[in-house]
Amino acid sequence: MCMKAHLLHNPKAGDQEHSEAALMKKISDQQIKCTYSSAKKNWCREISPDTDFVIIAGGDGTIRKVILEFLSGKAGERRYPLALLPMGTANNISRSLHVTGEEEDIIASWHKHHIQPFDIGTIAGFHEEMFFLESFGFGIFPVLMEAMKQLEEPDEPEEKIKLALVMLHDIIDNYHAQECKLEIDGVDYSGHYLMAEIMNIRSIGPGLNLNGDANVGDGEMEIVLLGEDKRKSFSAYIKDRIASSAHKDYDLPVIKGKNIRISWGDEHAHIDDELIRSRDGKSYIVSILKRELEFLVPA
């Protein structure tokens, strides 16, 4: 039986091999009937009700943008299974779902796939409810994001990641630990940290595997903390990553939790790849929409 899919594609991602025509041919070559929309335009009403699954072709930012449209209800009430064609710089979401390799192989895997449930984090404390797929956090990573926005980034993903790692190394050495008031499932973990990340996936930022035991559908988040006692070893880890492209894990204290209350001592915060400003002393409450999404992953 022929599967029917709808491709949502970031036309600015990748090169000619990732053009609309090239992707549609690769998909049709696998006997998948497919329609197309640009993820950069208003696609929300273009998906046919008889579509079996939706393909998102792009990086982490494109994946987040598309999924927020589904979560908000703008793309209708039906939640389609999602398939990913990673085309970004870090591709943290795809790598956490083990969707890697050649596009032809990924597309072929959809015929014999496994459905992976995926939790969504929700944040109360802003003017409206906010969602995250990857992480919500404070400290060195939003500082890095702000610094990268001031630069003209290289075109090549490898060079972009290397530049981010070099800048992160400098930030780690110079960032002042901030007071963090943190309660996880009723237990107090407050202290002074360089970083506090509430994570749902394995990696963050420039492809750093800080949460190797992540299970994206277990109904829990992992809270990853970087204290003053780990500054030197984490700095050394980043220096090693600059010299090597291998995605090595780094062992930081990880606490699992379902209900988190957090506040941070300065304004540096982020939700996924979006830089935000946190008010000093403002508390945010994080909870989980369990198994809210479904992804097609290699069996």
N, C-alpha and C positions, 0 to 999 in steps of 0.2 A: 504493500500500500504506500503510495507516494505521500510524503509528509509535506505540509504547507507551512511556510515560514514568512515572517516579515522582517526585513533587514533595516535597522536604524543605524546609520553610518555617519561618522564625523568625516566629511570630505577633506578636512584639513590635516587629518592624521596620516602619517606615512607618505609614501611616494606613489608612482604610477601603478605599482603592483597592488596598491590598496585603493585604487579608484573604484568608482561605482561599477563600471563595466567589468573590471577584472574580478571583483568579488562576486558579482552576480553570476559570472561564468563558472567560477570555482564551485559555487553552491549548486548551480543547475547540473554541473558535471557529476554531482553526487545524487542525482535523481531527487532533488528537493525543489519543489515549486516555490518560488520566492517573489515577493513584491518588495518595493524599495521606498524608503523615505530618508531624507537628510535629517540627522539629529539636530542640525543647526536651525531647522525651520519648524513650523507648527505642524507636527505629525500626529497629534493626539487622536484625531478622528479618522486617520487613514488606515488603521489596522482592521482587516476584515474579521468578523466574529468567528469565522471557521478556521482561523489561523491556529496551528498547533503549537507554535512557539515563536518567540521574538528573539532575533539576533541583534546584539549590540556590538558594533565594530568601532573601537576607539580606545582611549585610555581611561584611567580611573575617573577623571573629571566627566567624561561623556557618560560613563556607566552611572555615576551618581546623578547627573542631570536627568537622564531618562527615568531612572527609578523614582526620583522625587515626583515626576509627573504622574507615575502610577500611584504612589502613596497619597498624593493630594487629591486623587480622583479625577484629575483633568483628562486622563487617558481612558476613562470609563471604569466600571466597577470590576470587570474581569481581570484577574491576575494570571497572565500567561507565564509558562515556564520560560526562563531566559537562557540563551546561549551566548557565549562571549567569543569575540575575535579580538585579542589584545593588540593594540597598536600605539600604546602610550610610551612614556619614558620608563617609569618604574613598574607599572602593571601590577600593583600590590594585590588588588582584588583577584585578578586572574590567577596569579601565582599561588595565592592562598587557597584557591579552588583546584589547583593542580592543572589548570588549563594553560599549557605551554607547548611549544614546538611549532612545527610548520602548519600554516593555515590549512593546507589540504588534509593533513592528518586530523586536525581539530574538527574540521567539517565532516570528515568521514566518521568520526567518533559519535556523531549525533544519532546515527542509526542504531547504535548499541550503547546507549548512554545510561548513566545512573542519575537519579534525581537527588540533588543535595539541598535540603532545607537550609534557609539562611535567615538568621535573626537580624532585626533592625533595632538600633538603639534610639531611644527618645529622650529628649532633654527638656525639662521644664525650668523656667526661670528667665526666658527671653520674652519678647512681646508676643510670640506665638510658639507653639510646639515645634521643636526642631528635631530632625532625624539625622542619624549617621550610620554609614555602612562599615567604615574602616575604623575610625577612632575619633574621640573627643578628648582634647588634652591641652596642657599648659606647659610653659617653660621653653626649653631650647628649640623644639620643632617649630612653633609659630614664630620664634625669633628668626630661625632659618628661612621660613617662608617669606617673611617681611624683607629680609636681606636679599633674597633671590629676586624679588620683584623690582629691586632697584638696578638690576644688572641686565645687560643684553646677553641672553642665554645662548649657548652654542646650539646649532641645529641638530647635531648628532646626539642621540639619547645617551650613549656611553660617556661623551664629553660633558653632557649636562649633569649626569649623575656624579661624575668625578668632581666637577666644580662645586656641586652641593655638598659633597663629602668634605672637601677642603674647607669650605666655609663653616660647616658644622663642627669640624675639629677646632677651629678658632673660637667658635661660640662656646663650646663645652669648657674650654680653658678659661674663659673670661666671664661667663654668666654667673651672677650671684644667686645662690640658693634662696628660694622664696618660701614663706610660710604657706603651708597647705593644710586647711582643715578638711579632713577626709573621714567619712563614715561609710563603711561597707557592710551591708546587712546588719546594722546595729552595733558594729564593732569599730572603735576609734583607731585610725591609722594616721592621725595628724602628725606633722613634722615639717622639716625644712627640706625641700627637694629642688633639684635642677629640672626635673621633668615629672609630670604625672599624666599618664595616658590611659584612658579607658578604651580598651581595644576589643574588636570583634574578629579581626583577622590576624594573620601571622606577622605581617610586615608593615612598615610605616616609612614615610618620607622617601629618601633615595634608595629604596629596596632593602631596608635594614630589618632582618628577621629578629625581632625582640620578643615574639610571643609564639614560640615554636609549638606549643601544645594547644594552640587555638582550635576550638571546634565551633564552626560558624553557626551550628544549629542546635546547640545544647542548652539554650535558654539562659546562658550566663555570659557575662563579659569578663575579660581579664584586665585587671588594673596593674599597670607596669610603672614602677617607681624607680627613679634614679636619685640616690642620695649623695651627699658629699663624700661618703666613704667609697663610692664607686666612680668618682670623677676621673681619677687617673687611669683606671683600667678601661673605662669606656672610651676615653680619649685615645688610648693605645689601640683599642679595637677599631676605631674609625681610621686611625693612621694605617693600620693593616689593610683595611678595606680600600683605602686610596691606592695602595700598592698592588692590590689583587682584586679581580672582578668577581671572585667567588662569593656566593651569598651565604656566608657563614652566620650561624646563630650566635647571639650574645646572651649570656645567662644573667638576667636581672630578676629581682624578686617579683613574683607574679601572684596576685591574690584574685581568686575568682569571686564574683558577686553578682547579685540580681538587682539590688537596690542600692544606689550610691548617691551620697550627698557630698558635694565638693565645692570649695572656694579656694582662690589663689591670691597670692600677695601682689601680683602686678597685672598689667592689662594683656599680656601675651597669651592668646588662646586660639584654638582652631577647631573647626568641625570638618572632618575629612580634608579636602584640599582647599577649604575656604578659611581665610584668615578673618578672625573676629576680635573684638575688643571686650575684655571682661572687666567689669567694675570691681575695684578693690573691695574684698570682703563679701561680694555678691555670691550667694549660694545657688548651686544648680543641682537639680535632682534628675538622676539618670535611671531609666528603667528599660525594659526590653519588650519588644513585640516578638514573641517567640515564633520561629519558623514562618515569618511573614512572606518570604520569597522562596522560589524554587529555581535552581540552576541546573542546566544540563552539564554534567561533568563526565570525563572518561570513566568507563566502567572498570 
